[in-house]
C-alpha cells in the first residue's frame, strides 16, 4: 500500500513537471534557476557548522553558489568536509547549471529554426503578389512573373511598388520545394527571392501569414484533383475566395480589396466563384479553355504549335495590351507603321461598362483615346513607342472594295475521334464540340476508367448536345493487342490524354508516351494516318516528344502563362475568351491558294498587306522543312523574305461567321 502511494506521488510529480516544461523555454529556465537556488541553500547549510563563525548564512549561500557556477574555486577550500561539499557542488553545477542551460538553449534554437524553416512566421509586406497553393503550375507561374520583368514593372508601378515580391503559400515548406524552384531554368538563383510560407489557402489564419489584405494581386491555381471525390478542387477554390473575402471584410480601414485571379475547372461553377469574392476578380475556367484549344486543334492540324508559343514561353511571342491616349484619332493602319516588330490584332473598347474586343478589325477603323490596343510581340520593348513615332500623315488604307474572305471549309461533315485515356477535361471537350452545330462528331472513349463513372460524368452533357455521339471501350491502350482492336487507322483524329488519377504527372505522361509509341508501330503500315494530339501534364517531357509526329498541348505551361499574364493585365482575359471561343475571331491555318498566292519569295510585310485585302490578319508561316519536321515562323521580321511552298500554310487571324461555322 505504501509503495503504491509512493508510486502515485512520483507519477503525479512527473506529470506536473511535464505539464510545466511544455509551456516553453521560460518555464524551463525558471526551473533550472530554482534548482540552482535549492542546491545553493543545501550546500550553504552543509558547511555552516565548519565554516568560519564570523560568516553569516548569506556568506555560506554565496560560497555554495560560486562553487556551483564556477569550477575554478574548487582548489581554494581547506578541510576534508569543505572539499567534499565543494566537489559535490562543482559537479552538480556542471550538470545542472551548464548542462541544463545548454540543453534548454539548444532545444529552443532548434525549435525556432524548425519554425522558421516551416514558414510559420507572418509576413509584413505591401503590394506583393501571392500564389495560394502548390500545384504543377505554381513554379511555372513564378517563372513567368520573373521572366516578364518589364511587364511586371509596369504592373508594380500602377500599384506603387518598386520591386517584385512574390510569396507562395504551400501546404508544405521543405528544402525539396525550394530546390524545385531553383531547378527551373528561368528561375535559378532568383528562386531565393521567393518567400515560402506554410499553410492552407482555405484557412483565414494562414492567409494572414502571407499578409493577403495588403497584396496587389493574388493568384489561385486549381489544386490537384487526384484522390479527391466530395472535396473537389473547385470546392477548395471557392472556399479560398470566401476566406479571402471574410479576411478583407474583417479588417477596418481597407478601402480596396486585392485583385484575384482564380482557376476553376468546371465552367458551371464560375458564377459561384464570382459570388464568393466581392473584390476585383477574374475566374479562369481551365477545363473550358483547354477543351477549346483541343477542339480548334482538331479542326486545324498544326495549331498546337501556335498555342504553345503564344501561351507557354514568355521569351517567345505573347499578347500585350497597350494604352495609347496619344493615338486618338489615328486609324489602325497609321498605328501599324509605328510597330516594326509587332502585329496589331485589334482593340478593346468600353461599351456600356464592359470591355468589348474587336479582333481582326477593319484597319481603317479609328482609334479612340479610351481604347486599348491588342498586339502580338516577342518582348515588351518591341511595343514601347513614343507619341512622336505615331504617324500623323495620311497613310493609304485597306481598299474599300476588299476581296472576299476565304471560307474555312472545316466546320461541316462528320469527324471520327478516338480518345485514349480519361481525365476531367473530357466532359468539357464534349460540351465544346457540341457548339460546332454544323458538324457531327463520333467519339470512341477508350480507358480503364470504369464505364459507370464515365457515363455519369458525360450523360447530362450528351442530353444537351445533338451532334456528339459517344461509344465507350473498357481497355488499357498501352497493351498492343487492345490498341490494335480499336483499329486506330479508321479515325480522323486521335486524342491522347494523361490520367488525372495518378498523383505524379511523370507517371501519367509515361503512360501517354508509351501509348504513343505503340500507336506509331500500328500506324506505320496504314494508308491513312489520323491526326494525333497529345495532352501532357509534366512540362519536363517537352524535350522527349520534340521529334514525335504528333501535336502536343502541355496544359500546365499554357495555364501558368494565362494565370500570370491575366494577373499582370486583367484585360487579357476578354481577349483570350474571344480567341478561344467558337465563332468570331480565331487563329486558323490556311493554304496559299486560299489567298490566290503562288510559291516563291515574299517579304512578310508584303504578305501582311496581301492577306489584309482578304480581311484577315497575317501572323506567320507554318512551313514544312522537307525532312518531316515543321517550322513555325510566328511574327517574323517584316523585311524577312519567306520562301513560300505549296505545302506551307499561313497562320492568320480570321473572323468565322456564324453562317459558315457553328453557331450556338
LOVEXKOL-699948 format. One line per 4 residues: number of its first residue (from 1); for each residue x, y, z of C-alpha. Coordinates in steps of 0.02 Angstrom, whole numbers, plus 50000, padded with zeros to 5 digits. Example, Ala and Ser with C-alpha at 12.3 -4.5 7.8 and 13.67 -1.06 7.14 Angstrom:
LOVEXKOL-699948
1	50615 49775 50390; 50684 49947 50357
//
This chain:
LOVEXKOL-699948
1	50000 50000 50000; 50141 50118 50048; 50232 50077 49884; 50075 50116 49784
5	50059 50284 49871; 50242 50324 49837; 50224 50273 49655; 50067 50378 49640
9	50157 50530 49712; 50303 50505 49592; 50184 50490 49443; 50094 50650 49492
13	50258 50742 49514; 50321 50683 49343; 50156 50733 49263; 50169 50904 49345
17	50345 50928 49278; 50291 50875 49105; 50147 51000 49100; 50262 51138 49160
21	50405 51100 49040; 50296 51103 48885; 50242 51280 48924; 50401 51346 48847
25	50582 51393 48870; 50548 51524 49004; 50471 51394 49121; 50618 51276 49092
29	50741 51416 49135; 50643 51459 49293; 50651 51276 49345; 50842 51273 49324
33	50858 51436 49422; 50752 51364 49562; 50856 51204 49565; 51017 51304 49575
37	50943 51403 49718; 50895 51244 49812; 51069 51168 49787; 51150 51331 49846
41	51045 51331 50005; 51080 51147 50039; 51268 51171 50008; 51273 51325 50118
45	51184 51236 50262; 51302 51086 50249; 51459 51193 50277; 51389 51311 50409
49	51448 51207 50560; 51628 51202 50497; 51637 51371 50414; 51710 51523 50498
53	51594 51578 50641; 51600 51758 50578; 51519 51711 50414; 51332 51737 50401
57	51208 51617 50314; 51215 51735 50166; 51403 51713 50153; 51390 51523 50153
61	51250 51532 50024; 51361 51640 49911; 51506 51518 49940; 51397 51374 49881
65	51331 51472 49730; 51509 51513 49673; 51557 51327 49679; 51401 51284 49578
69	51433 51407 49440; 51624 51414 49429; 51734 51258 49447; 51887 51370 49468
73	51850 51387 49654; 51871 51201 49687; 52055 51215 49742; 52029 51358 49866
77	51943 51257 50004; 52029 51182 50157; 51970 51040 50263; 51901 50871 50213
81	51718 50913 50235; 51730 51078 50144; 51817 50995 49998; 51687 50855 49991
85	51543 50979 49987; 51636 51090 49864; 51668 50942 49747; 51485 50892 49756
89	51428 51070 49717; 51552 51088 49573; 51495 50925 49491; 51312 50970 49518
93	51345 51142 49443; 51421 51069 49286; 51273 50951 49265; 51131 51065 49316
97	51191 51240 49277; 51294 51218 49121; 51219 51057 49052; 51037 51105 49077
101	51063 51282 49016; 51149 51224 48857; 51015 51091 48828; 50873 51215 48851
105	50950 51348 48738; 50996 51218 48605; 50820 51148 48607; 50747 51322 48593
109	50860 51366 48447; 50819 51204 48356; 50634 51232 48383; 50649 51412 48322
113	50748 51362 48167; 50622 51225 48125; 50482 51350 48144; 50569 51472 48028
117	50606 51336 47900; 50423 51284 47901; 50371 51460 47855; 50254 51486 48002
121	50300 51666 48038; 50192 51806 47971; 50248 51913 47825; 50239 52101 47834
125	50231 52167 47655; 50135 52282 47540; 50091 52274 47355; 50161 52099 47341
129	50099 51955 47234; 50036 51795 47315; 50015 51621 47242; 49897 51519 47351
133	49935 51334 47339; 50070 51222 47269; 50019 51133 47108; 50104 51080 46947
137	50078 51260 46890; 50150 51357 47038; 50333 51350 46986; 50292 51398 46807
141	50182 51544 46864; 50329 51607 46968; 50446 51586 46819; 50327 51683 46705
145	50319 51826 46830; 50507 51838 46849; 50539 51816 46663; 50415 51952 46611
149	50515 52083 46705; 50459 52237 46606; 50276 52186 46608; 50289 52158 46796
153	50373 52327 46821; 50228 52414 46736; 50107 52318 46846; 50205 52363 47003
157	50214 52545 46951; 50024 52552 46941; 50018 52487 47121; 50157 52598 47190
161	50284 52458 47215; 50466 52458 47159; 50517 52276 47152; 50429 52110 47131
165	50397 52025 47297; 50323 51852 47270; 50253 51747 47413; 50193 51567 47394
169	50077 51485 47521; 50110 51298 47515; 50043 51152 47614; 50223 51101 47647
173	50381 51205 47652; 50532 51094 47631; 50706 51101 47551; 50633 50996 47409
177	50509 51135 47365; 50646 51266 47365; 50755 51154 47257; 50612 51132 47135
181	50607 51320 47114; 50796 51330 47091; 50794 51191 46962; 50679 51287 46846
185	50787 51354 46704; 50704 51525 46706; 50717 51549 46895; 50887 51482 46951
189	50964 51593 47083; 50812 51708 47083; 50718 51569 47172; 50795 51636 47332
193	50691 51794 47311; 50529 51694 47327; 50458 51686 47503; 50380 51520 47552
197	50251 51508 47689; 50168 51352 47757; 49980 51340 47767; 49814 51302 47684
201	49732 51433 47574; 49559 51393 47644; 49615 51442 47821; 49596 51627 47864
205	49737 51621 47993; 49854 51550 47861; 49803 51689 47741; 49862 51812 47873
209	50036 51734 47864; 50056 51799 47686; 49978 51969 47728; 49843 51941 47599
213	49749 52101 47638; 49895 52209 47578; 49932 52111 47419; 49919 52191 47247
217	49871 52028 47161; 49828 51851 47218; 49838 51701 47102; 49744 51541 47147
221	49793 51393 47036; 49674 51246 47048; 49740 51108 47163; 49768 50930 47104
225	49610 50827 47090; 49692 50656 47116; 49616 50556 47257; 49476 50680 47293
229	49292 50646 47273; 49174 50753 47378; 49300 50892 47411; 49338 50939 47232
233	49468 51069 47180; 49330 51193 47137; 49257 51175 47311; 49428 51219 47385
237	49449 51366 47267; 49277 51439 47309; 49311 51412 47495; 49476 51504 47474
241	49385 51650 47392; 49260 51653 47536; 49403 51652 47662; 49490 51794 47571
245	49329 51894 47567; 49298 51867 47752; 49477 51914 47793; 49462 52078 47699
249	49292 52119 47774; 49358 52089 47950; 49491 52223 47932; 49439 52402 47960
253	49519 52534 47853; 49537 52429 47695; 49459 52528 47553; 49501 52413 47408
257	49521 52226 47404; 49665 52140 47314; 49642 52088 47133; 49620 51899 47122
261	49643 51779 46976; 49568 51608 47016; 49568 51449 46915; 49409 51345 46910
265	49397 51176 46825; 49209 51166 46797; 49142 51312 46697; 48972 51289 46781
269	49049 51348 46945; 49116 51512 46877; 48966 51613 46939; 48977 51533 47111
273	49160 51584 47119; 49118 51762 47066; 48989 51775 47206; 49116 51714 47334
277	49229 51866 47319; 49167 52045 47310; 49332 52123 47256; 49409 52131 47081
281	49410 51953 47016; 49445 51856 46857; 49393 51673 46854; 49483 51563 46728
285	49385 51404 46680; 49537 51297 46636; 49441 51143 46576; 49341 51250 46455
289	49497 51339 46390; 49593 51177 46361; 49443 51096 46278; 49427 51246 46161
293	49611 51234 46114; 49594 51048 46080; 49434 51073 45979; 49515 51208 45872
297	49670 51100 45851; 49560 50958 45787; 49494 51075 45652; 49665 51147 45608
301	49805 51021 45611; 49963 51107 45675; 49879 51241 45778; 49952 51173 45941
305	50124 51243 45895; 50047 51416 45883; 49960 51399 46051; 50116 51330 46135
309	50220 51477 46075; 50092 51611 46118; 50041 51537 46285; 50189 51440 46353
313	50350 51539 46349; 50367 51721 46389; 50529 51734 46289; 50431 51697 46130
317	50277 51787 46064; 50149 51847 46190; 49995 51957 46187; 50009 52134 46257
321	49880 52268 46297; 49935 52447 46265; 49861 52612 46324; 49894 52742 46188
325	49798 52902 46229; 49910 53000 46107; 49845 52891 45964; 49671 52965 45975
329	49601 52994 45801; 49727 52885 45709; 49672 52740 45603; 49741 52567 45641
333	49836 52569 45477; 49926 52726 45539; 49965 52643 45706; 50032 52492 45614
337	50176 52597 45545; 50239 52627 45723; 50258 52441 45761; 50400 52365 45661
341	50418 52211 45771; 50238 52181 45825; 50073 52134 45746; 49913 52229 45788
345	49774 52103 45824; 49638 52227 45867; 49572 52343 46001; 49475 52338 46164
349	49335 52465 46175; 49224 52500 46325; 49039 52491 46287; 48904 52501 46421
353	49033 52474 46558; 49108 52318 46478; 49266 52292 46377; 49224 52227 46204
357	49363 52151 46098; 49370 52195 45913; 49498 52071 45846; 49545 52058 45662
361	49462 52228 45637; 49449 52338 45484; 49615 52431 45484; 49527 52589 45426
365	49447 52589 45600; 49482 52748 45701; 49567 52727 45870; 49489 52818 46017
369	49580 52890 46167; 49497 52767 46287; 49533 52616 46176; 49667 52488 46213
373	49775 52409 46078; 49800 52220 46071; 49966 52169 45993; 50072 52013 45969
377	50257 52038 46007; 50411 51947 46068; 50460 52071 46203; 50379 52217 46288
381	50515 52334 46224; 50456 52294 46048; 50293 52386 46085; 50365 52532 46184
385	50331 52676 46067; 50330 52864 46090; 50196 52985 46037; 50311 53052 45902
389	50327 52882 45819; 50141 52878 45778; 50119 52942 45602; 50001 53090 45585
393	50015 53085 45396; 49882 53008 45289; 49926 52828 45252; 49849 52726 45115
397	49720 52617 45198; 49648 52449 45151; 49546 52467 44991; 49359 52482 45022
401	49323 52351 44888; 49402 52213 44990; 49415 52038 44924; 49300 51907 44995
405	49368 51818 45148; 49402 51631 45114; 49282 51511 45196; 49356 51391 45321
409	49282 51234 45245; 49315 51145 45409; 49155 51162 45509; 49043 51036 45425
413	49033 50850 45395; 49073 50701 45507; 49228 50680 45616; 49276 50515 45698
417	49381 50544 45854; 49469 50413 45962; 49505 50470 46140; 49636 50366 46231
421	49633 50391 46419; 49519 50492 46530; 49533 50649 46633; 49424 50792 46692
425	49443 50886 46526; 49341 50757 46429; 49166 50816 46482; 49215 50996 46441
429	49282 50939 46271; 49118 50852 46230; 49024 51009 46279; 49139 51115 46170
433	49118 51001 46019; 48931 51018 46042; 48945 51204 46000; 49003 51160 45822
437	48822 51128 45774; 48852 51110 45587; 48970 50965 45616; 48941 50789 45685
441	49065 50702 45800; 49076 50518 45840; 49188 50489 45991; 49260 50323 46048
445	49318 50337 46229; 49446 50202 46272; 49506 50197 46452; 49524 50089 46608
449	49410 50210 46699; 49250 50115 46749; 49112 50137 46621; 48984 50185 46751
453	49085 50333 46816; 49123 50392 46638; 48942 50388 46585; 48889 50476 46743
457	49003 50624 46702; 48950 50646 46521; 48771 50585 46505; 48697 50750 46561
461	48804 50840 46430; 48753 50720 46291; 48570 50757 46328; 48601 50939 46284
465	48704 50906 46126; 48630 50834 45968; 48787 50822 45862; 48900 50717 45975
469	48890 50529 45997; 48998 50430 46118; 49047 50247 46119; 49140 50176 46268
473	49278 50046 46268; 49348 49972 46429; 49530 49932 46391; 49710 49978 46428
477	49781 50062 46275; 49963 50028 46323; 49932 49845 46282; 49967 49823 46097
481	49833 49691 46068; 49698 49801 46145; 49761 49953 46049; 49753 49855 45885
485	49574 49802 45923; 49523 49986 45908; 49582 49996 45726; 49656 50170 45753
489	49687 50198 45567; 49499 50214 45539; 49487 50376 45639; 49511 50554 45580
493	49586 50614 45744; 49664 50528 45896; 49672 50621 46061; 49786 50553 46199
497	49760 50624 46373; 49853 50598 46536; 49758 50516 46677; 49714 50628 46823
501	49701 50477 46939; 49890 50465 46951; 49967 50580 47081; 50128 50611 46985
505	50123 50696 46817; 50277 50598 46764; 50182 50433 46786; 50029 50496 46693
509	50132 50559 46547; 50234 50399 46544; 50077 50301 46500; 50033 50428 46366
513	50206 50422 46287; 50213 50232 46291; 50040 50227 46212; 50101 50343 46075
517	50249 50231 46031; 50131 50082 46017; 50014 50186 45910; 50156 50232 45792
521	50201 50049 45772; 50022 50007 45725; 50002 50153 45605; 50168 50133 45512
525	50088 50022 45380; 49920 50112 45373; 49871 50200 45211; 49785 50339 45306
529	49866 50422 45455; 49749 50511 45576; 49796 50672 45663; 49868 50635 45836
533	49855 50762 45978; 49938 50729 46147; 49895 50818 46307; 50036 50812 46436
537	50041 50871 46616; 50227 50867 46652; 50323 51007 46563; 50484 50909 46587
541	50427 50790 46450; 50428 50928 46319; 50603 50879 46262; 50556 50695 46247
545	50420 50724 46118; 50500 50853 46005; 50534 50725 45868; 50362 50644 45881
549	50246 50655 45731; 50107 50719 45840; 50045 50881 45911; 50061 50916 46095
553	49970 51028 46216; 50062 51048 46382; 49921 51109 46492; 50021 51169 46646
557	50128 51284 46538; 49977 51357 46448; 49876 51383 46607; 50025 51454 46702
561	50052 51584 46568; 49867 51627 46565; 49858 51650 46754; 50019 51752 46761
565	49980 51866 46614; 49799 51896 46666; 49862 51937 46841; 49977 52069 46764
569	49848 52135 46639; 49667 52098 46678; 49603 52149 46506; 49688 51999 46425
573	49551 51885 46491; 49421 51951 46370; 49547 51937 46228; 49582 51754 46265
577	49396 51720 46279; 49368 51794 46107; 49512 51697 46028; 49469 51528 46102
581	49280 51525 46086; 49187 51464 45933; 49141 51594 45801; 49211 51769 45798
585	49399 51796 45787; 49501 51636 45780; 49680 51591 45742; 49675 51468 45597
589	49787 51394 45462; 49752 51423 45277; 49830 51364 45115; 49917 51479 44992
593	49782 51461 44861; 49651 51523 44985; 49728 51695 44956; 49775 51665 44775
597	49959 51658 44817; 50092 51569 44716; 50251 51486 44781; 50404 51599 44785
601	50494 51731 44886; 50393 51865 44975; 50430 51978 45122; 50318 51962 45273
605	50265 52144 45252; 50203 52108 45076; 50117 51951 45140; 50030 52053 45276
609	49966 52180 45152; 49906 52047 45031; 49811 51949 45164; 49737 52111 45234
613	49648 52133 45068; 49552 51973 45111; 49500 52046 45281; 49619 51933 45380
617	49774 51970 45486; 49935 51878 45445; 50027 51809 45597; 50159 51697 45521
621	50203 51544 45418; 50187 51360 45458; 50306 51276 45336; 50368 51101 45300
625	50558 51096 45303; 50564 50940 45194; 50636 50823 45325; 50470 50781 45405
629	50484 50923 45530; 50376 51077 45542; 50447 51251 45564; 50334 51385 45638
633	50383 51565 45599; 50269 51673 45705; 50285 51862 45694; 50441 51858 45584
637	50536 52014 45535; 50437 52117 45409; 50589 52130 45296; 50624 51943 45302
641	50594 51854 45137; 50489 51698 45158; 50509 51555 45036; 50327 51504 45009
645	50295 51324 44956; 50133 51240 44905; 50134 51129 45059; 50156 51277 45177
649	50012 51351 45273; 49981 51528 45329; 49945 51569 45511; 49810 51703 45511
653	49686 51785 45625; 49519 51769 45538; 49337 51800 45580; 49224 51648 45573
657	49047 51697 45528; 48905 51601 45609; 48827 51557 45441; 48985 51465 45386
661	49030 51389 45554; 48940 51325 45703; 48827 51448 45788; 48764 51422 45963
//
